[in-house]
Amino acid sequence: MDVLATALPALGDAFAMILQPHVLGYLVLGVLMGLCIGVFPGLGGIAGLSLLLPFMFGMEPLTGLALMVGMVAVVPTSDTFSSVLMGIPGSSASQATVLDGFPMAKKGQAARALSAAFSSSLFGGLLGAAFLSVFILIARPIVLMFQTPELLMITIFGLSMVGILAGRVAVKGIAAAGLGVLIGTIGQGSSAGALRMSTFDTPYLMDGLKLVIVGLSIFAIPEIVALLRQDKAISDRAAIGGGWLDGVKDWWANIWLSVRCSLIGVTVGVIPGLGGSVVDWIAYGHTIQTAKDKSQFGSGDVRGVIGPESSNNAKEGGGLVPTLLFGIPGSGSMAIFISGIALLGSGNIEVGPSMLKNNLDITYSIVWLLALANVVGTLVCIAASGPIARLTNIRFALLAPFLFMIIAFAAFQSRQSIMDLVALFGIGLLGILLRRFDWSRPAFLIGFVLASPAERYTNQAYQIAASRFRRSFEEGIDYVFSPIVIILIIITVISVVVGIKNAKSILAEGDVKDGKKRAPLIFLLAITAYVALAYFNASLIPDYARMDRVFPVFVATVTLICLAILLVQMRYSPDTNALFADREAQDAEINTHGLWSTLAWFAALLAGTAVFGFIIALAVFLVTFIRYRAEKSWVYAGLYAASGIAFICAMAATLNRDFPPGLLQEFVRLPWPLS
Amino acid sequence: MTLKAFLRASAIGAAALSSTAAMADDHRLDLSGETVEWIIPFSETGGSARWATFYAPLLSQALPGTPTVVVTFMPGAGSTTGANHFQRLKYEDGTTLFGSSGSTQFPYLLDDPRVRYEYSDWNVVLASGTGGVAYLPPALAEAYAADPTALNDEDFIYGAQSATGLDLVPLLAWEMLGLNVEPVFGIEGRGDGRLMFERGEANIDYQTSSSYLSGVAPLVEAGTATPWFSFGALDDDGNIVRDPTFPDMPSFKEVCEANPNCETSGTTWDAWKAFFIAGFPAQKMVFLPNGASEDAIATFTEAFAAIKDRPDYAEISETALGLYPQLTGAGAKRAMADATVVPEEASDFVKTWLQESYGIVLE
């Protein structure tokens, strides 16, 4: 009872604090700024918060918090725009939204998908805040119960979602996930620093590939290229019905799904170390598992939007627990949030174990500012969704260069090296082929995201368990098989069984017709060659660094077995088998442009950047693309390029970023933005 | 002293002389309307980010012409990517700064193959110190207090980031005390190490001073952790004394003296001390690039000195930096010399120790 006795007055104080006009004003300001940044794919809360940091110094704590929280809270709301409308995951939080949101937009139901997503986001955010108000008081001991074996089991549970998203041929999905994991292990091992698939001479690969780049490459680039080849608008039919009201009704009809997914979001978000990048996939998997009619998933089922979107805003609330209670940021934006708090006022708000005792009112203010920001953000987004949804009716050839410009800019934020663009293009090509031959891209991405936690927790749990077993057998067993681990094992097994049973009927990426044998076989052989190379490369790691060898070798072995099974099946199957899915055969009639000629445009942009720097290459690219590919007049092309360049420069100037330089810049000193 | 070290030391000496001369005249840079870019070779989420974020707005106010000061993050390869990038820059107009950290210094001292930078080319304008505190679960701390050899058979687990980074200072210290500590690598920051300790998976840990105050002090109050020793601080003669932030805690030197396994002289001690000095009393430094003009060095030195003279400085810096010297001018140069030159025997000892204990070969 004494918990309530301290909590209730603090909660009351918090409301009195945040409901002051100037605090609300700053909150709205933060929300609007967050929306402006979140709308662009790949630029999430990190970019936005870095923008705010210089102003935080000495600011009154509450107004500063309102500004920052407003910014953080709306990113998972506003990034829904690009996920639904363009098929581009705006951030790691809305990757799963793409699967059903984008097909809905293609069917002309963009406004409906958006408003369903926003209603779910709002609800998730509010439910998350309500849950946190109580939970935060008892969270500390519960969070501490999640030791390394528990974290490992959650990671494995996340990986088990591959089972549901594997596609028509389960083995193929597992192989795709294995490939994702192997790509995720590129670079220095976390344990002994041994290098995998990289050398000291390739410093870019030493640090591994970043999620922003892989996410954009795997989902955005294939969609952009595919749409561009068909040369029409995203939505091939006129909008149906009133739009946004339908979406709200859809959400209301699935309110319990929304409740469950919000709770999933807040609980997974609470656990430090997983960062919540898989929350949306777990929610999506749960949505499918509990749905009766599963036939529409992947081709525009609104529940596939409601599930992940309910979870990703709730996750932000959950993520506050490790941030505020332990001083351990659950994500990159939370890390900046912590340094922002340290700058506020006289710097006396100290995030960490003493936060609840000394600053419970501030803690509650943050929780409820988050909820309030969700409300404001959602209202603005719903109001904007009608007009923005019309983007899907624009001819895609006019939209694509602009999108590509933004994606390239976002990718370049990762390491500020031209290699970022090379990686974007290279993995993008892989993404195009995965899409073409119907290898599950969600499975690949889940594998990639979880590669590093899976490896890290496996090694750490093994090491700590070994130490416990040395002390006594019971202590070791107690450590490895705690009640939470056992419960998680049961959930995982159930999820895998249900997943396998249903996998064949769930086509997360729509139906794909079968083509000829040759192309799918060549692709399979290429994948096998890479996996074999990764196996060989990892097996060379010497014994003293064996902790960095075990995981990639194990995953490569499993993947090779799956690939071998596929090869044998291919040998004995007729070419009508699902194994030989090939989108080229299916889309042959609607594609007006070839794959390679479309790709050549982007390759030219890349090569131009390497020689002349990004801005000059981009200007040439925009003008020629609009003139020759979109077949507009020179004047139109010139104006398009000028406004595009002006836009990207304004954005870079605000965020204080530079552009990739080329060879030219080595010899000639040019003024910004050309430098 | 090797030739390289000699050259390095004399370059530092020369720079010290010339900048003192520069202090005397009045040609300062005017940075009105300029943007000063401060490169941090880590991501937005680390301690260096916090340090630079704290200083950036203050620096903007203190520089002539109040330019905009922006922090640019260039993470990669344990900060060597950013440092190599900075090495390639030539001084232009005083609008580029670099912030290095212990993780930039250690690879340099250990001849890591990724290092293509040379500290003596750069011009230091600020050196920020910190300290570190080791702590134990209360039961183990009690046992050790009763008998310094009581824990020799204990299996210790320590959440570590990388043996070639700052972690080598506590790891070597514990080994000198005769403890059997197994580092579990792969955590992403010292905060994760503390969490591992709180979960009961790790049973030995250290934190830098400011993290100790914010993260561990509440645990000590709650009775779930007991402070053991601070690494200490340097007095004016270069001796290790008690850390002024933690006057009640013994320094590592005192703990070592009281332990029969440990000696405060000889190669091992000298190596530990050299790497402690490189890693903590001058952990973070701000540099102008190779070829910076004397005016520029003087301008930035005075700006940082002005920040330290702010009446509210003690109050605003306490949580961000702790109570540690923030050195400018000659003090910063001496600190840099301490942090970037270790005797060859010390670095050889540490290289051999890394190879024997962890199989790490730097070549």
Interface residues (C-beta under 8 A of the other chain):
Chain A: I46 S50 L53 P54 F57 G58 L144 M145 F146 Q147 T148 S190 S191 A192 G193 F200 P203 M206 D207 P272 G273 F326 G327 I328 P329 G332 A335 I336 I338 S339 A342 L343 S346 G347 N348 E350 V351 G352 P353 S354 K357 R415 Q416 R456 N459 Q460 Q463 I464 S467 R470 R471 P542 D543 Y544 A545 M547 N656
Chain B: T35 S43 E44 T45 G46 A49 R50 T53 F54 A56 P57 L58 S60 T68 V69 V70 V71 T72 M74 P75 G76 A77 T81 P113 R114 D155 I157 S162 T164 E182 V184 F185 G186 G189 G191 D192 L195 M196 E198 R199 G200 E201 S211 S214 G215 A217 P218 L219 A222 D312 E315 I316 E318 T319 A320 Y358 G359 I360
